[in-house]
Amino acid sequence: MTNSPEPVDEPRSEGETPNDPGASGSAGPSTEATEPSEPSEPSGPSEPAESSELRDRWRRALADLDNLRKRHAKELPREREAERARVCTDWLPVVDNLELALAHAESDSGSVVQGVKAVRDQAVDILHRLGYPRDDETGVPFDPARHEVVSVVDDPGTEPGTVVQCLRPGYGTPGHQLRPMAAVVSKRQE
């Protein structure tokens, strides 16, 4: 920047300084010949301030992330324990009913079978409410995402690749299973 004398007869508004780059609407000779026109970007002295501000914001973000990670690490065992307690609380009635069935086994063995079936149904219902419905359907096409083939039989009365028998029920839905159903599947007739 070169120092050129300012014209004396140039009118200035209040608060305007002679070297004010943001002055607008001033009349008088142009200084474009002596000073190159630059875009309105921050010049040298403000860049370190911006850099310092960005560095400070970056450090704060890292500290917030670290605090969040620590808080999550502290809360995770608590949440796991709470979820385990909720699941175990759902299973307590099943245990209670099994104990009642065992207590009545000696007096009336016929009602014990009905009681154990009722307890099984209660346990299956709990699994269903937890997001793992029972899968023991037969007569459906074999699906490797839901079924595990344990045995293959020649059954002329069914289509090839049909689930003929459920040996062990599966629990859950495809992609979200505790285990697949163990199935007997019909093979192709030759």
Secondary structure, DSSP 8 states (H G I E B T S, - for coil): -------TT----TT--TT-TT--S--S---TTTS----S---TTHHHHHHHHHHHHHHHHHHHHHHHHHHHHHHHHHHHHHHHHHHHHHHHHHHHHHHHHHHHTTT-HHHHHHHHHHHHHHHHHHHHHTT--EE---SSB--TTTEEEEEEE--TTS-TTBEEEEEE-EEEETTEEEE-EEEEEE----
